[in-house]
């Protein structure tokens, strides 16, 4: 992969690993001539910022101000922290089920721990607003993980264009979602 190529798209997964829609996105983006980079972070108990940072450091050389980021769930918080710490910028950022405020689930201690660890500060959110030329936040009315009010707040927190798509859940493995054409549409318009 040529690190100077400006057509790099990063697909950043969340807590449960790589969602099914990323397979479809990767295939569709490759058809459009993009280099697709899908870092494989440790899921669940391995959702530890320092470990994810170490993994992503292997891909940082492919990042440029022309890059495109698609991040799912807690992967959004990772990107905000990482971009701030490394003074990175991107051309386009698309959030899937993104959130920036802490929430807890009963009997899901490890998920709660990960949410606390990846929690972003107001300063990190504020600084992130200028790190991407265009920002979009896609979320659903029936997300079974993230509370709806937090999904609605996220685009406001980062000055992103909100996109509500009904009945697509959390867009992860359990949602059964296999494709999300809106992401390709946004990339074609802005990429």
C-alpha positions as CSV (number, residue, x, y, z in Angstrom):
1,X,0.0,0.0,0.0
2,X,1.3,3.4,-1.0
3,X,1.2,5.7,2.0
4,X,1.2,8.8,-0.2
5,X,-2.0,7.7,-2.0
6,X,-4.8,10.0,-1.0
7,X,-7.5,7.5,-1.3
8,X,-7.2,5.7,2.1
9,X,-10.3,4.8,4.0
10,X,-10.0,3.6,7.6
11,X,-12.8,1.4,9.0
12,X,-12.5,1.6,12.8
13,X,-14.6,-1.0,14.6
14,X,-16.1,-0.9,18.1
15,X,-16.3,-3.0,21.2
16,X,-17.5,-6.3,19.7
17,X,-15.0,-6.4,16.8
18,X,-15.4,-5.9,13.1
19,X,-19.1,-5.6,12.1
20,X,-20.6,-7.4,9.1
21,X,-21.2,-4.1,7.3
22,X,-17.5,-3.5,7.1
23,X,-17.1,-6.5,4.8
24,X,-19.6,-4.9,2.4
25,X,-18.1,-1.4,2.8
26,X,-14.6,-2.7,2.1
27,X,-15.7,-4.4,-1.1
28,X,-17.7,-1.4,-2.3
29,X,-14.9,1.0,-1.6
30,X,-12.4,-1.1,-3.4
31,X,-14.6,-1.1,-6.5
32,X,-14.4,2.8,-6.3
33,X,-10.6,2.7,-6.2
34,X,-10.0,3.3,-2.5
35,X,-7.4,1.6,-0.3
36,X,-9.3,0.2,2.6
37,X,-7.6,-0.2,6.0
38,X,-9.4,-2.2,8.7
39,X,-7.3,-2.3,11.8
40,X,-8.2,-5.3,14.0
41,X,-8.3,-4.2,17.6
42,X,-8.8,-6.5,20.5
43,X,-12.5,-6.8,21.2
44,X,-14.4,-6.9,24.5
45,X,-11.9,-7.4,27.4
46,X,-9.2,-6.1,25.1
47,X,-10.9,-2.8,24.6
48,X,-8.1,-0.9,26.3
49,X,-7.0,2.5,24.9
50,X,-3.3,1.9,25.2
51,X,-3.5,-1.4,23.3
52,X,-5.7,0.0,20.6
53,X,-3.3,3.0,20.3
54,X,-0.4,0.6,19.9
55,X,-2.3,-1.3,17.1
56,X,-3.2,1.9,15.3
57,X,0.3,3.2,15.4
58,X,1.1,0.6,12.8
59,X,-1.3,2.3,10.4
60,X,-0.6,5.9,11.2
61,X,1.8,6.3,8.3
62,X,-1.2,5.8,5.9
63,X,-3.1,8.7,7.5
64,X,-3.2,12.0,5.7
65,X,-5.4,15.1,5.6
66,X,-7.0,13.4,2.6
67,X,-8.0,10.3,4.5
68,X,-11.5,9.1,5.2
69,X,-12.5,7.7,8.6
70,X,-15.6,5.5,9.2
71,X,-15.9,4.6,12.9
72,X,-18.4,2.4,14.7
73,X,-19.6,2.9,18.3
74,X,-16.7,3.1,20.8
75,X,-14.3,3.3,17.8
76,X,-15.5,6.9,17.5
77,X,-14.2,7.8,20.9
78,X,-10.9,6.1,20.1
79,X,-10.5,8.2,16.9
80,X,-11.2,11.4,18.8
81,X,-8.6,10.6,21.5
82,X,-6.1,9.4,19.0
83,X,-6.5,12.3,16.6
84,X,-6.1,14.8,19.4
85,X,-3.0,13.0,20.9
86,X,-1.3,12.7,17.5
87,X,-2.4,16.0,16.0
88,X,-4.0,14.3,13.0
89,X,-6.6,15.6,10.5
90,X,-8.8,13.9,7.9
91,X,-10.8,14.9,4.9
92,X,-14.0,13.1,5.9
93,X,-15.3,11.4,9.1
94,X,-18.4,9.3,9.3
95,X,-19.6,8.1,12.6
96,X,-21.8,5.0,13.0
97,X,-23.7,4.8,16.3
98,X,-21.3,7.4,17.8
99,X,-21.6,8.8,21.3
100,X,-19.4,11.0,23.6
101,X,-21.1,10.7,27.0
102,X,-20.8,7.9,29.5
103,X,-23.7,5.4,30.0
104,X,-23.9,2.2,31.9
105,X,-25.6,-1.2,31.3
106,X,-26.6,-3.5,34.1
107,X,-24.6,-6.8,34.2
108,X,-22.2,-5.6,31.5
109,X,-19.2,-4.6,33.6
110,X,-16.6,-4.9,30.9
111,X,-18.6,-2.7,28.5
112,X,-19.1,-0.2,31.3
113,X,-15.3,-0.3,32.0
114,X,-14.5,0.3,28.3
115,X,-17.0,3.2,28.0
116,X,-15.3,4.8,31.0
117,X,-11.8,4.2,29.6
118,X,-12.6,5.6,26.2
119,X,-14.6,8.6,27.5
120,X,-13.6,11.8,25.8
121,X,-13.3,15.2,27.5
122,X,-15.0,18.4,26.4
123,X,-11.6,19.7,25.3
124,X,-11.0,16.6,23.1
125,X,-14.5,17.1,21.5
126,X,-13.9,20.8,20.9
127,X,-10.5,20.2,19.4
128,X,-11.9,17.4,17.2
129,X,-14.3,19.7,15.5
130,X,-11.5,21.2,13.4
131,X,-9.7,17.9,12.7
132,X,-12.0,16.8,9.8
133,X,-13.2,18.9,6.9
134,X,-16.6,17.2,6.8
135,X,-18.3,15.1,9.6
136,X,-21.4,13.0,9.5
137,X,-23.1,11.1,12.3
138,X,-25.4,8.1,11.3
139,X,-27.6,6.7,14.0
140,X,-30.8,4.8,14.4
141,X,-34.0,5.1,16.4
142,X,-33.8,1.4,17.6
143,X,-30.1,1.2,18.8
144,X,-30.1,-1.5,21.5
145,X,-26.8,-0.4,23.0
146,X,-26.5,3.4,23.1
147,X,-29.3,5.5,24.5
148,X,-31.1,7.5,21.8
149,X,-30.5,10.9,23.5
150,X,-26.7,10.3,23.4
151,X,-26.9,9.3,19.8
152,X,-28.7,12.6,19.1
153,X,-26.3,14.6,21.1
154,X,-23.2,13.3,19.4
155,X,-23.4,15.2,16.1
156,X,-24.0,18.4,18.1
157,X,-20.9,17.7,20.2
158,X,-18.6,17.5,17.2
159,X,-20.5,19.7,14.7
160,X,-21.4,16.8,12.4
161,X,-24.3,16.5,10.0
162,X,-26.8,14.2,11.8
163,X,-28.4,11.3,9.7
164,X,-31.1,9.3,11.4
165,X,-31.8,6.0,9.6
166,X,-34.7,4.1,11.2
167,X,-34.6,0.5,12.1
168,X,-30.9,-0.3,11.6
169,X,-30.1,-0.9,15.3
170,X,-26.6,-0.4,16.6
171,X,-25.2,-1.4,13.2
172,X,-23.0,-4.1,14.8
173,X,-22.9,-7.9,14.6
174,X,-26.2,-8.4,16.5
175,X,-28.1,-5.9,14.3
176,X,-28.0,-8.2,11.3
177,X,-27.2,-5.2,9.1
178,X,-25.2,-6.3,6.1
179,X,-24.9,-3.1,4.1
180,X,-25.3,0.6,4.6
181,X,-25.5,2.4,1.2
182,X,-25.7,5.9,2.9
183,X,-22.0,5.6,3.8
184,X,-21.0,5.0,0.2
185,X,-23.2,7.9,-0.9
186,X,-21.5,10.3,1.5
187,X,-18.0,9.1,0.4
188,X,-18.9,9.6,-3.3
189,X,-20.2,13.1,-2.5
190,X,-17.2,14.1,-0.4
191,X,-14.3,11.8,-1.1
